[in-house]
Amino acid sequence: MRTLLFTLLGILAFQNSFSQNQPKIMNYPFEGHSVSLFIMPFTDDNPLKIGTVTKTGEMVFDFPSDFEVPDDERNSISSELWYTLFPKCDNGMDIIAPENNMFSFKAGYISLLTEEDRYAGLLFPVSDESLAPWMEDASYNDAAPGSYYELIYVASPFQYTGQCTASEMTGEGDVSVNYSYQLDLKAGFNFLKIQIEGVQKTDPNERAAFPNKITVSNTDGIPDCLWFGKYF
């Protein structure tokens, strides 16, 4: 009982750390309005509220500890841990032992919803503004060195240190992309930091430049980064 109490307190303290840091959205156009932060990891019909935006553009994260998951989503391959963490690795399915392949998911874009229930935009957490176009469409926009951030959910704590490779096709043949992982995930929501260490130059008539060396870790709370918005 004592161990369980300490575990629950640790999870609550970790989740509360998200709400203590209130980064501000850059180029924010909805000052004076009430706006909520949502993710749609399952379907567009089942948005999940994860916080609010103050009338001056500061984000206040408040991640839910309990939420409904459609049965077909809970049992899908996209809700397995290997798919959340290692989907591009050539041996991604083999990295997670069966007993550790817990329920998890990628949150996808963090979106904005106004008080009129209008879908108003989405956010790009990056170290540099030049990465935002690539995050939105990697097929036509070149990658660049720097960091971007992804929100994920894992049902239980998970630690992993290791490497993998992925194959990317180019007009001149396959290129190996090297991933290095240093993960210490807590139960619940975590932000991954994806650091682009190297970029593969390409023929722009065939495809955009893409990362060829990546380090993946997790942040302690909200990322200290730039939050750019695309608005509708």
GULO-428587 format. One record per residue (C-alpha): residue number from 1; x, y, z; residue in three letters. Coordinates in steps of 0.02 Angstrom, whole numbers. Layout:
N
{resi NUM, u X, v Y, w Z, resn ALA}
...
//
This chain:
232
{resi 1, u 0, v 0, w 0, resn MET}
{resi 2, u 142, v 120, w 45, resn ARG}
{resi 3, u 231, v 84, w -121, resn THR}
{resi 4, u 69, v 109, w -218, resn LEU}
{resi 5, u 40, v 277, w -131, resn LEU}
{resi 6, u 215, v 339, w -175, resn PHE}
{resi 7, u 190, v 282, w -355, resn THR}
{resi 8, u 25, v 375, w -372, resn LEU}
{resi 9, u 99, v 531, w -294, resn LEU}
{resi 10, u 245, v 523, w -414, resn GLY}
{resi 11, u 129, v 510, w -565, resn ILE}
{resi 12, u 24, v 657, w -503, resn LEU}
{resi 13, u 179, v 763, w -471, resn ALA}
{resi 14, u 244, v 725, w -645, resn PHE}
{resi 15, u 78, v 766, w -729, resn GLN}
{resi 16, u 62, v 926, w -627, resn ASN}
{resi 17, u 233, v 982, w -687, resn SER}
{resi 18, u 158, v 1001, w -860, resn PHE}
{resi 19, u 36, v 1133, w -799, resn SER}
{resi 20, u 166, v 1234, w -701, resn GLN}
{resi 21, u 262, v 1287, w -856, resn ASN}
{resi 22, u 156, v 1402, w -966, resn GLN}
{resi 23, u 243, v 1434, w -1132, resn PRO}
{resi 24, u 167, v 1564, w -1247, resn LYS}
{resi 25, u 111, v 1531, w -1425, resn ILE}
{resi 26, u 201, v 1640, w -1550, resn MET}
{resi 27, u 105, v 1741, w -1680, resn ASN}
{resi 28, u -55, v 1707, w -1580, resn TYR}
{resi 29, u -209, v 1788, w -1661, resn PRO}
{resi 30, u -345, v 1746, w -1535, resn PHE}
{resi 31, u -301, v 1862, w -1391, resn GLU}
{resi 32, u -457, v 1902, w -1293, resn GLY}
{resi 33, u -541, v 1736, w -1338, resn HIS}
{resi 34, u -562, v 1575, w -1241, resn SER}
{resi 35, u -469, v 1435, w -1330, resn VAL}
{resi 36, u -442, v 1253, w -1282, resn SER}
{resi 37, u -300, v 1134, w -1323, resn LEU}
{resi 38, u -354, v 970, w -1401, resn PHE}
{resi 39, u -278, v 815, w -1477, resn ILE}
{resi 40, u -363, v 689, w -1591, resn MET}
{resi 41, u -262, v 528, w -1574, resn PRO}
{resi 42, u -405, v 413, w -1623, resn PHE}
{resi 43, u -535, v 496, w -1734, resn THR}
{resi 44, u -586, v 674, w -1772, resn ASP}
{resi 45, u -752, v 636, w -1687, resn ASP}
{resi 46, u -666, v 599, w -1520, resn ASN}
{resi 47, u -557, v 750, w -1476, resn PRO}
{resi 48, u -468, v 743, w -1309, resn LEU}
{resi 49, u -448, v 905, w -1212, resn LYS}
{resi 50, u -274, v 928, w -1138, resn ILE}
{resi 51, u -277, v 1108, w -1079, resn GLY}
{resi 52, u -323, v 1287, w -1117, resn THR}
{resi 53, u -245, v 1445, w -1187, resn VAL}
{resi 54, u -255, v 1606, w -1088, resn THR}
{resi 55, u -320, v 1763, w -1173, resn LYS}
{resi 56, u -140, v 1820, w -1196, resn THR}
{resi 57, u -84, v 1659, w -1281, resn GLY}
{resi 58, u -6, v 1562, w -1137, resn GLU}
{resi 59, u -38, v 1375, w -1137, resn MET}
{resi 60, u -96, v 1289, w -977, resn VAL}
{resi 61, u -82, v 1100, w -998, resn PHE}
{resi 62, u -199, v 990, w -897, resn ASP}
{resi 63, u -183, v 812, w -956, resn PHE}
{resi 64, u -327, v 694, w -915, resn PRO}
{resi 65, u -288, v 542, w -809, resn SER}
{resi 66, u -438, v 447, w -875, resn ASP}
{resi 67, u -517, v 447, w -1048, resn PHE}
{resi 68, u -614, v 332, w -1162, resn GLU}
{resi 69, u -528, v 237, w -1300, resn VAL}
{resi 70, u -630, v 154, w -1439, resn PRO}
{resi 71, u -610, v -35, w -1433, resn ASP}
{resi 72, u -548, v -46, w -1612, resn ASP}
{resi 73, u -414, v 84, w -1574, resn GLU}
{resi 74, u -358, v 3, w -1411, resn ARG}
{resi 75, u -333, v -161, w -1502, resn ASN}
{resi 76, u -254, v -90, w -1659, resn SER}
{resi 77, u -71, v -103, w -1706, resn ILE}
{resi 78, u -55, v 87, w -1694, resn SER}
{resi 79, u -87, v 75, w -1506, resn SER}
{resi 80, u 59, v -42, w -1475, resn GLU}
{resi 81, u 215, v 31, w -1395, resn LEU}
{resi 82, u 334, v -19, w -1533, resn TRP}
{resi 83, u 226, v 74, w -1659, resn TYR}
{resi 84, u 222, v 230, w -1551, resn THR}
{resi 85, u 411, v 235, w -1523, resn LEU}
{resi 86, u 496, v 141, w -1665, resn PHE}
{resi 87, u 379, v 144, w -1817, resn PRO}
{resi 88, u 518, v 189, w -1941, resn LYS}
{resi 89, u 648, v 67, w -1876, resn CYS}
{resi 90, u 679, v -79, w -1993, resn ASP}
{resi 91, u 668, v -196, w -1841, resn ASN}
{resi 92, u 541, v -91, w -1744, resn GLY}
{resi 93, u 425, v -236, w -1702, resn MET}
{resi 94, u 569, v -333, w -1624, resn ASP}
{resi 95, u 632, v -196, w -1507, resn ILE}
{resi 96, u 493, v -212, w -1378, resn ILE}
{resi 97, u 476, v -375, w -1282, resn ALA}
{resi 98, u 298, v -443, w -1289, resn PRO}
{resi 99, u 270, v -414, w -1103, resn GLU}
{resi 100, u 319, v -230, w -1122, resn ASN}
{resi 101, u 215, v -194, w -1278, resn ASN}
{resi 102, u 88, v -92, w -1179, resn MET}
{resi 103, u -53, v 20, w -1237, resn PHE}
{resi 104, u 13, v 185, w -1303, resn SER}
{resi 105, u -18, v 312, w -1440, resn PHE}
{resi 106, u 49, v 464, w -1529, resn LYS}
{resi 107, u -56, v 616, w -1492, resn ALA}
{resi 108, u -32, v 694, w -1663, resn GLY}
{resi 109, u -50, v 881, w -1686, resn TYR}
{resi 110, u -96, v 987, w -1535, resn ILE}
{resi 111, u -246, v 1084, w -1600, resn SER}
{resi 112, u -341, v 1241, w -1552, resn LEU}
{resi 113, u -529, v 1249, w -1526, resn LEU}
{resi 114, u -620, v 1413, w -1492, resn THR}
{resi 115, u -766, v 1436, w -1374, resn GLU}
{resi 116, u -881, v 1422, w -1525, resn GLU}
{resi 117, u -814, v 1245, w -1554, resn ASP}
{resi 118, u -723, v 1304, w -1709, resn ARG}
{resi 119, u -565, v 1212, w -1759, resn TYR}
{resi 120, u -448, v 1361, w -1765, resn ALA}
{resi 121, u -272, v 1296, w -1791, resn GLY}
{resi 122, u -130, v 1180, w -1742, resn LEU}
{resi 123, u 39, v 1200, w -1658, resn LEU}
{resi 124, u 218, v 1159, w -1706, resn PHE}
{resi 125, u 338, v 1145, w -1557, resn PRO}
{resi 126, u 512, v 1170, w -1630, resn VAL}
{resi 127, u 684, v 1239, w -1590, resn SER}
{resi 128, u 683, v 1344, w -1749, resn ASP}
{resi 129, u 542, v 1413, w -1856, resn GLU}
{resi 130, u 617, v 1334, w -2013, resn SER}
{resi 131, u 567, v 1161, w -1950, resn LEU}
{resi 132, u 381, v 1200, w -1945, resn ALA}
{resi 133, u 351, v 1183, w -2134, resn PRO}
{resi 134, u 446, v 1017, w -2136, resn TRP}
{resi 135, u 341, v 952, w -1989, resn MET}
{resi 136, u 184, v 993, w -2086, resn GLU}
{resi 137, u 239, v 917, w -2251, resn ASP}
{resi 138, u 404, v 824, w -2259, resn ALA}
{resi 139, u 377, v 775, w -2440, resn SER}
{resi 140, u 400, v 951, w -2509, resn TYR}
{resi 141, u 495, v 1044, w -2373, resn ASN}
{resi 142, u 677, v 1014, w -2327, resn ASP}
{resi 143, u 726, v 957, w -2153, resn ALA}
{resi 144, u 856, v 1057, w -2057, resn ALA}
{resi 145, u 963, v 1025, w -1902, resn PRO}
{resi 146, u 867, v 1063, w -1742, resn GLY}
{resi 147, u 735, v 989, w -1628, resn SER}
{resi 148, u 550, v 959, w -1638, resn TYR}
{resi 149, u 434, v 884, w -1509, resn TYR}
{resi 150, u 297, v 753, w -1510, resn GLU}
{resi 151, u 170, v 713, w -1375, resn LEU}
{resi 152, u 141, v 529, w -1336, resn ILE}
{resi 153, u 48, v 426, w -1206, resn TYR}
{resi 154, u 109, v 266, w -1123, resn VAL}
{resi 155, u 9, v 163, w -999, resn ALA}
{resi 156, u 159, v 120, w -888, resn SER}
{resi 157, u 337, v 183, w -858, resn PRO}
{resi 158, u 461, v 130, w -990, resn PHE}
{resi 159, u 650, v 149, w -1008, resn GLN}
{resi 160, u 754, v 113, w -1161, resn TYR}
{resi 161, u 928, v 153, w -1224, resn THR}
{resi 162, u 980, v 91, w -1394, resn GLY}
{resi 163, u 995, v 119, w -1580, resn GLN}
{resi 164, u 908, v 68, w -1739, resn CYS}
{resi 165, u 916, v 105, w -1925, resn THR}
{resi 166, u 782, v 145, w -2052, resn ALA}
{resi 167, u 790, v 140, w -2241, resn SER}
{resi 168, u 738, v 289, w -2346, resn GLU}
{resi 169, u 721, v 277, w -2534, resn MET}
{resi 170, u 803, v 404, w -2649, resn THR}
{resi 171, u 834, v 411, w -2835, resn GLY}
{resi 172, u 1012, v 354, w -2802, resn GLU}
{resi 173, u 964, v 205, w -2693, resn GLY}
{resi 174, u 919, v 173, w -2512, resn ASP}
{resi 175, u 994, v 283, w -2375, resn VAL}
{resi 176, u 1012, v 223, w -2195, resn SER}
{resi 177, u 942, v 338, w -2061, resn VAL}
{resi 178, u 1021, v 313, w -1890, resn ASN}
{resi 179, u 914, v 331, w -1734, resn TYR}
{resi 180, u 981, v 340, w -1556, resn SER}
{resi 181, u 859, v 324, w -1411, resn TYR}
{resi 182, u 879, v 380, w -1230, resn GLN}
{resi 183, u 706, v 362, w -1153, resn LEU}
{resi 184, u 643, v 369, w -974, resn ASP}
{resi 185, u 454, v 383, w -994, resn LEU}
{resi 186, u 331, v 406, w -853, resn LYS}
{resi 187, u 156, v 332, w -852, resn ALA}
{resi 188, u 40, v 452, w -943, resn GLY}
{resi 189, u 84, v 591, w -1065, resn PHE}
{resi 190, u 264, v 627, w -1114, resn ASN}
{resi 191, u 345, v 745, w -1238, resn PHE}
{resi 192, u 477, v 668, w -1350, resn LEU}
{resi 193, u 620, v 776, w -1408, resn LYS}
{resi 194, u 675, v 727, w -1583, resn ILE}
{resi 195, u 845, v 802, w -1618, resn GLN}
{resi 196, u 895, v 807, w -1802, resn ILE}
{resi 197, u 1084, v 786, w -1801, resn GLU}
{resi 198, u 1112, v 767, w -1988, resn GLY}
{resi 199, u 1018, v 797, w -2151, resn VAL}
{resi 200, u 1027, v 697, w -2312, resn GLN}
{resi 201, u 1037, v 810, w -2464, resn LYS}
{resi 202, u 930, v 754, w -2611, resn THR}
{resi 203, u 881, v 798, w -2787, resn ASP}
{resi 204, u 741, v 925, w -2752, resn PRO}
{resi 205, u 651, v 864, w -2908, resn ASN}
{resi 206, u 632, v 693, w -2828, resn GLU}
{resi 207, u 604, v 725, w -2642, resn ARG}
{resi 208, u 645, v 848, w -2505, resn ALA}
{resi 209, u 801, v 832, w -2395, resn ALA}
{resi 210, u 769, v 720, w -2245, resn PHE}
{resi 211, u 853, v 681, w -2078, resn PRO}
{resi 212, u 985, v 545, w -2083, resn ASN}
{resi 213, u 1042, v 552, w -1901, resn LYS}
{resi 214, u 917, v 573, w -1758, resn ILE}
{resi 215, u 924, v 568, w -1569, resn THR}
{resi 216, u 762, v 536, w -1475, resn VAL}
{resi 217, u 741, v 576, w -1290, resn SER}
{resi 218, u 602, v 641, w -1178, resn ASN}
{resi 219, u 583, v 807, w -1091, resn THR}
{resi 220, u 552, v 839, w -908, resn ASP}
{resi 221, u 385, v 927, w -921, resn GLY}
{resi 222, u 340, v 1051, w -1057, resn ILE}
{resi 223, u 471, v 1076, w -1193, resn PRO}
{resi 224, u 572, v 1236, w -1183, resn ASP}
{resi 225, u 549, v 1280, w -1366, resn CYS}
{resi 226, u 459, v 1392, w -1490, resn LEU}
{resi 227, u 274, v 1360, w -1516, resn TRP}
{resi 228, u 220, v 1413, w -1690, resn PHE}
{resi 229, u 40, v 1406, w -1745, resn GLY}
{resi 230, u -48, v 1379, w -1910, resn LYS}
{resi 231, u -220, v 1457, w -1903, resn TYR}
{resi 232, u -381, v 1431, w -1998, resn PHE}
//
